[in-house]
Amino acid sequence: MAKKAKVVYVCDHCGYESVKWLGCCPVCNEWNTFAEQKIAPAVKGVMRESPTQSEARSVKEIALHEGERVSLKDDELDLIFGGGIVAGSVILLGGEPGIGKSTLLTQIASIFATHYGRVLYATGEESVKQVRLRAMRLDAERDDFYLLAENNLSVVFENVGKVAPKLLIIDSIQTLYDDALDSISGSVGQIRECTAQLLQLAKREQLTVMIAGHVTKEGVIAGPRLLEHMVDVVMYFEGRRYQDYRILRGVKNRFGSTNEVALLEMTEKGLLPFHNPSALFLAERAAAAPGSAVGAVMEGTRPFLVEFQALVTKTSFGNPRRLATGIEYNRLLLIIAVLEKVLGLALGYQDVYVNVAGGLKIDDPASDLAVAAAVVSSFRNIPLKGNTVLLGEVGLSGELRSVGEAEKRLREGLKFGFKRFMIPSFLYEKRDFTGIDDKAEIIRVSSLREALQHIF
């Protein structure tokens, strides 16, 4: 008598499995995320064949070409991938629908087909005619660029064997399914199993695999978070669909740094590198407007000049609102608390809204002083004195702490015509600003109170 399939319940958010349905996941604390999944019983007495025939080798026997990087012929993309794509890696590209994932994948497919060999683009969301129309618009038609409209994993693997590509593109992982599983495409089990088989294929054949994945309303890859741990590289698209630029941010990279970002401009010819990000973020800034301050933040190895905007207005309700767009919400609460405690500002009856102009997300603590100055400027309705770039991390007692890569930040400000910089005193004593202090005024301050006295 055949055994019945085992039924488990899997959390769509984190992949936690339970023998019974739960309203709230005990791991990620998300509600109504459990979905039923059937698991076929294992057959006793049957030994599973190993998917690969691997042998251990000395590290000195490994040929260097097996792990070499492949350039994408684009400085911005090569930078975020750590110098290029490593052969045999699995790359997950996430982003909202319509933000440009398929466009970027089509461009990468064209680059590979032109310089390195065959590419197989497997799409489960579009027809091959739709993909070709996009390729025509992007001037990406190549003889070694192969298209396949299929969402069955076994059929995709068959075509991999026939085409023998150097790059396999899956668009998207939510549409792919393995017919050995008794669940619909996009479910936790399907996403996890399909990704695992693609990972085995990549390592066995030294085939680079790029996977497109949709994100949820919370901004994370749809499906279990386990998916991010399985792949080698995770990239997220940021930005708004109605803007002309996109930010590609590395979240995970086993072969390079995750601190870099690539700034890309959406054009009729696809996503092109944007080499002057500071000019983009400061293009529409009103210099004499209250509530506006300029800070220099680091994204990886590159400095960006960013405008921080604040709006402080009397609350109409009992509890004042705090809204942070582009900076961490808890960081804004900390800065407001310091302004109330140390400077005595009556912000307890004021709504405070802070925004990073341009849609960039900032987690650099060097932006604290600029955020605090923007809030005070809006509260007092007084613009900042002169075009000043502000640097400094705000401590809980109101002191200003030093930040890294200060020389790069100041040189970026000089390049865009800023002649006045405010930095922590300890930073000036610690760093060598030769060649900068004779071209600009560097104001050294030790506390938030002292900084605001100079600014206003």
Buried (B, 14 or more C-beta within 10 A) or exposed (E): EEEEEEEBBBBBBBBBEBEEEBEEBEEBEBEEBBBEBEBEEEEEEEEEEEEEEEEEEEEEEEEEEEEEBBBBBBEBBBBBBBBBBBBBBBBBBBBBEEBBBBBBBBBBBBBBBBEBEBBBBBBBBBEBEBBBEBBEEBEBEBEBBBBBBBBBBEEBBEBBEEBEBBBBBBBBBBBBBBEEBEBEBBBBBBBBBBBBBBBEBBBEBBBBBBBBBBBEEEEBBBBBBBBBEBBBBBBBBBBEEEEEBBBBBBBBBEBBBBBBBBBBBBEEEBBBEBEEBBEBBBEEBEEEEBBBBBBBBBBBEBBBBBBBBBBBEEBEEEEBEBEBBBBEEEBBEBBBEBBEEBBEBEBEEBBBBBBBBBBBBBEBBBBBBBBBBBBBBBBBEEBBEEBBBBBBBBBEEBBBBBBEBBBBBBBBBBEBEBEBBBBBBBBBEEBEBEEBEEEBEBBBBBBBBBBBEEBE
